[in-house]
């Protein structure tokens, strides 16, 4: 009967590197998720800034239009 490969005999020697790699992959995945989220926020902020002008300043109100009926009521 053939003997099993050595890594099947002692799984405790194999588990720590696998655990380490899985944790490092989780950290890399979280890093890329945060980075992509930050890039999305920056792109949205830049798009809003280009669309609405400066960020933080209120939009200018349009000037009031005076209708002829209002002018007559002011004159009288």
PAVO-582415 format. One line per 10 residues: their letters; for each residue x, y, z of C-alpha. Coordinates in pm, whole numbers, always signed. Each point is the difference from the previous one (the first is absolute). Example, Ala and Ser with C-alpha at 12.3 -4.5 7.8 and 13.67 -1.06 7.14 Angstrom:
# residues 2
AS) +1230/-450/+780 | +137/+344/-66 .
//
This chain:
# residues 76
XXXXXXXXXX) +0/+0/+0 | +131/+345/-90 | +74/+245/+279 | -185/+334/-17 | +196/+313/-89 | +169/+167/+298 | -227/+307/+0 | -303/-221/+65 | +167/-154/+305 | +59/+327/+183 .
XXXXXXXXXX) -271/+251/-88 | +107/+226/+289 | +311/+92/-198 | -211/+97/-299 | -276/+195/+174 | +194/+304/+129 | +126/+107/-345 | -348/-47/-148 | -150/+204/+282 | +267/+265/-48 .
XXXXXXXXXX) -65/+19/-373 | -375/+18/+46 | +35/+282/+254 | +241/+187/-225 | -243/-39/-290 | -281/+137/+218 | +215/+302/+89 | +88/+57/-365 | -365/-34/-98 | -106/+249/+269 .
XXXXXXXXXX) +276/+237/-110 | -117/-9/-362 | -364/+39/+104 | +86/+309/+206 | +215/+136/-280 | -272/-47/-261 | -260/+155/+233 | +225/+299/+55 | +51/+38/-374 | -376/-11/-58 .
XXXXXXXXXX) -56/+269/+266 | +272/+220/-151 | -143/-41/-351 | -352/+83/+118 | +127/+306/+189 | +194/+122/-304 | -300/-59/-224 | -227/+196/+233 | +260/+276/+25 | +19/+29/-377 .
XXXXXXXXXX) -378/-15/-32 | -101/+241/+276 | +307/+223/+23 | +189/+28/+326 | -71/-249/+275 | -142/+168/+310 | -133/+318/-159 | -375/+31/-35 | -143/+18/-347 | -82/+351/-123 .
XXXXXXXXXX) -370/+78/-5 | -137/+121/-332 | -106/+368/-3 | -365/+67/+69 | -202/+53/-310 | -246/+286/+21 | -317/-56/-195 | -188/+294/-156 | -295/-56/+233 | +230/+44/+302 .
XXXXXX) +144/+323/-147 | -348/+147/-37 | -86/-89/+358 | +320/+170/+122 | -65/+315/-201 | -356/+28/+127 .
//
